[in-house]
Amino acid sequence: MRLSKLRGAALLLALWALFLLAALVMSWALNIDSRLKISGSENRILEAQAMAASGAEVAMAPTIRPNLPNVQGRYGP
């Protein structure tokens, strides 16, 4: 084989390997992005459930009166 054909084959093989590595990195990045979106969504759901539970506990507490400043959103004197 001639040297130019060997160089051409090596170049083609290197480009093919570069293409495969780029595809792997892109799929890995998309996988991480989707996992972050799912994790953020689950975190917001958990936070909403915690706030709802705390609101229900405040509403059921026998010492809480509706006219208290903290219940009405007024803080301070």
Secondary structure, DSSP 8 states (H G I E B T S, - for coil): --HHHHHHHHHHHHHHHHHHHHHHHHHHHHHHHHHHHHHHHHHHHHHHHHHHHHHHHHHH-TT--TT-HHHHT----
